[in-house]
Amino acid sequence: MDTQAFLSQWQHQKNNDRLLSKLVSKVKKVDHTTAQFTHEQVFSEMDCLQCANCCKSIPPIVSMRDAKRIAKTLGLSKSEFLNQYTITDEDGDMVINASPCPFLLEDNKCQIYEDRPSACRLYPHSGEQLFRKNLSHHKRNMKYCPGLLEIMMRLSEAR
């Protein structure tokens, strides 16, 4: 399947809460090896730059380590970066203060890609041990990520 097919399927299914809940419940016992294999397979077929919905919709959590690294890249002090680009959300997490992300470029590439936050590096949290650890977030994240929806569909069909 190509990226356009993933995007089309996702557009059609992303608001189907019943389907999304069913997918999550069907894959609860998937082992991390199978999840990792499926994650790698889907993202080898999909070009995230054609979507970038995560960057357009979800402000990522920024750790102090992330802030220090990004500030250095931008030529700012850590406090300047924090004041200019972050806020504390309702859960008490420090997050990027804008959606779409201020580092998202016109071509959907990331201005700070090599130094992006850990949350961005790991999104959609579907590889290795993260898959089962983040099951509670997958239903919500499938609404933003066509790749995750495809992973969940493939895993549910294999069960």
C-alpha positions in Angstrom: 0.0 0.0 0.0 1.3 3.5 -0.7 1.0 6.7 1.4 -2.1 8.0 -0.6 -3.9 4.7 0.1 -3.1 5.0 3.9 -4.3 8.6 3.9 -7.5 7.7 2.1 -8.3 4.8 4.4 -7.4 7.0 7.4 -9.7 9.8 6.3 -12.5 7.4 5.9 -12.0 5.6 9.3 -10.4 8.1 11.7 -13.7 9.3 13.3 -15.1 5.8 13.6 -14.8 5.5 17.4 -16.3 2.0 17.4 -13.8 0.7 15.0 -10.9 2.3 16.8 -12.0 0.9 20.1 -12.4 -2.6 18.5 -8.9 -2.4 17.0 -7.3 -1.5 20.4 -9.1 -4.4 22.1 -8.2 -6.9 19.4 -4.4 -6.2 19.7 -4.0 -6.1 23.5 -2.1 -9.3 23.6 0.2 -8.7 20.6 3.8 -9.3 21.5 6.4 -6.5 21.0 8.3 -8.4 18.3 5.2 -8.6 16.1 4.3 -5.0 16.8 7.8 -3.9 16.0 7.8 -5.9 12.7 4.5 -4.4 11.7 5.6 -0.9 12.7 8.7 -1.1 10.6 6.8 -2.6 7.6 4.1 0.1 7.6 6.6 3.0 8.0 8.8 1.6 5.2 5.7 1.9 2.9 4.6 5.3 4.1 6.1 8.7 3.6 5.3 10.7 6.7 6.1 13.9 4.9 3.0 13.6 2.8 0.9 13.8 6.0 2.7 15.4 8.9 -0.6 15.5 10.7 1.2 14.8 14.0 3.2 18.0 13.6 0.1 19.9 12.5 -2.1 18.7 15.3 -0.3 17.5 18.5 2.1 19.7 20.5 4.8 17.4 21.7 6.1 17.1 25.3 9.5 18.7 25.6 11.9 17.4 28.3 14.6 19.6 29.8 17.1 17.6 27.9 15.1 18.3 24.7 14.9 22.0 25.5 18.7 22.2 26.1 19.5 20.5 22.8 16.9 22.4 20.7 18.0 25.8 22.3 21.6 25.1 21.3 20.5 24.3 17.7 18.5 27.5 17.5 21.3 29.6 19.1 19.2 30.5 22.2 19.7 30.0 25.9 17.5 27.2 27.4 15.4 29.8 29.2 14.9 31.8 26.0 13.8 28.7 24.2 11.4 27.7 27.0 9.9 31.2 27.2 9.5 31.5 23.4 8.4 28.0 22.4 6.8 26.1 25.3 3.9 26.2 27.7 2.7 23.9 30.5 -0.4 22.0 29.4 -3.4 21.0 31.5 -1.6 17.7 32.5 1.4 19.7 33.8 3.6 18.7 30.9 5.9 21.2 29.1 4.8 21.2 25.5 5.5 23.2 22.3 3.2 26.2 22.5 1.7 26.1 19.0 -0.1 23.9 16.5 1.0 23.4 13.9 4.5 23.1 15.3 6.6 26.3 14.8 9.4 24.1 13.4 7.3 22.5 10.7 8.4 23.8 7.3 6.2 24.3 4.2 7.4 21.0 2.7 6.4 19.2 5.9 10.0 18.8 7.0 11.2 19.7 10.4 13.5 22.6 10.9 15.1 20.9 14.0 14.7 17.3 12.8 18.1 16.1 14.1 17.4 17.7 17.5 13.6 17.2 17.7 11.9 16.3 21.0 12.0 12.7 22.1 8.2 12.6 21.9 8.5 13.4 18.1 11.2 10.7 17.7 9.0 8.0 19.2 5.6 9.0 17.8 3.2 7.2 17.2 4.6 5.1 20.1 4.0 1.8 18.2 7.4 0.3 18.1 9.0 -2.3 20.3 8.0 -2.2 24.0 6.1 1.1 23.4 3.3 -0.6 21.6 1.6 -2.3 24.6 2.7 0.4 27.0 0.8 3.0 25.0 -2.3 1.0 24.1 -4.4 3.6 26.0 -3.1 6.3 23.7 -3.5 4.4 20.4 -7.2 5.1 20.0 -6.6 8.8 20.2 -3.4 8.7 18.1 -5.1 6.7 15.3 -7.2 9.9 14.7 -4.0 11.7 13.9 -1.7 9.1 12.3 -2.7 7.0 9.3 0.4 4.8 9.8 -0.8 3.8 13.3 -4.3 3.1 12.0 -2.7 0.8 9.4 -0.5 -0.9 12.0 -3.5 -1.6 14.2 -5.6 -2.9 11.3 -2.8 -5.3 10.2 -2.3 -6.5 13.8 -6.0 -7.1 14.3 -6.2 -9.1 11.1 -3.3 -11.3 12.2 -5.1 -12.2 15.4 
